[in-house]
C-alpha cells in the first residue's frame, strides 16, 4: 500500500493503509495490539516542504485525507473541514511560532489540527506529554495510535486523524451524526456550524483550493468609493463604520466576492436588506442596503466569485421596508471569526486589490482580441 503514496512527504505522516481492519476493530486495546502486525519501517524525518510548494502540500494533504477516509469510512472533506477550521482560528505568538518552526524542521506535519495536551493525554494524567496508548486510555484521554508504531503522538498526522475518526464514529457516519460529533468535541455551536459549512464547500467543489475572488460590483460600471473605515455613525446610537461604502446607481448588480456559503439573509434595521456569506478562510462577507436579492438564492446555498447575489439600494435605518434615508450604495464589510469572537477589519485594501486584478484581466482580454 505504501507504493501508492508517491509523495515522500505524505509517507512520513501516513500509516500503512492496509491496516483498515485495525481501524475498524473493536476496542482501543485491540487496535493497538493489531497495529503491531502492520507496523511500517521507520522513515527518515527529512525537511518540511519549501514555502513555494503550497500547491504540493495541499495535494499531499488531500491525499492524506482521502486515504484516511478510505480506511475509516469518513469522507475526506470532513477531515479537511476540521483541519481548515483549526487553521482559521489558530493564533500564535512569535515565541510559539518559532518553537513550532523548530519542531517542524525535525518532524513536518501536513495538517493543522492541534489537540490540547489535557484532551490528548487525559485531564488527570500526571504526564501531560504521555504517548502511551494504554495509560492515555486509563486516564480517559483522546489520543490513539493510528500509525501502528505503538505510540499515540499528538504531532503525528496519522494518530491525530485516526483519533478524531474514532471519536466521530461513536456517533455514526451520517451528516447529522458528524455535526453531533463535532459539537461534542468542541462544545461550541459556532465551531460546529463552521466545520459543517466548510465540509459542504469542500464536498461541492471537490478540492481544497477555494481562493478565488471578485470585486463586488461589475468592473467598468459607474461607482465610486474611498476608505470609510472607522468614521462616525449616529443613527441607532454612537458607533463607528465597520466597512466601505461603494456608491453606485440604484439597481446595479452586487456580486459575491468569494467562494462561500450564504449564512444570513433578510432584514437588519441598520443594514436593511442584507446578505452575509462565509468563505473557507472563516471570513464573513457582509453586503448591506440592498434593493433586493437574487430570487433563487437561499440560506445555505453555495456561491462563487462574481455570482449575482442582489442589487444596490438604499434600504435600512428603520423597520422592514424602510428606503431612501441616504443615497443608494453598497455597504461592504468583512469579519474574521477566531473561534470565540468575531471582529471586523478594513475591507478597503482587499477591494482595491480585487478591482485592480479584474482591470488587469480586462485589459489582457482586450489585447487578445
Secondary structure as UniProt FT lines:
FT   HELIX           2..4
FT   HELIX           8..11
FT   TURN            12..13
FT   HELIX           17..19
FT   HELIX           20..23
FT   HELIX           28..35
FT   TURN            36..37
FT   TURN            51..52
FT   HELIX           54..72
FT   HELIX           76..89
FT   HELIX           94..106
FT   HELIX           117..121
FT   TURN            123..124
FT   TURN            128..129
FT   HELIX           133..138
FT   TURN            139..140
FT   TURN            154..155
FT   HELIX           157..169
FT   HELIX           175..186
FT   HELIX           189..205
FT   TURN            219..220
FT   STRAND          223..225
FT   TURN            229..230
FT   STRAND          232..233
FT   TURN            235..236
FT   STRAND          239..240
FT   STRAND          244..248
FT   TURN            250..251
FT   STRAND          253..255
FT   STRAND          260..268
FT   TURN            269..271
FT   STRAND          272..279
FT   TURN            280..281
FT   STRAND          283..293
FT   TURN            295..296
FT   TURN            299..300
FT   STRAND          302..303
FT   TURN            305..306
FT   STRAND          308..313
FT   TURN            320..321
FT   STRAND          329..337
FT   STRAND          342..345
FT   HELIX           348..368
//
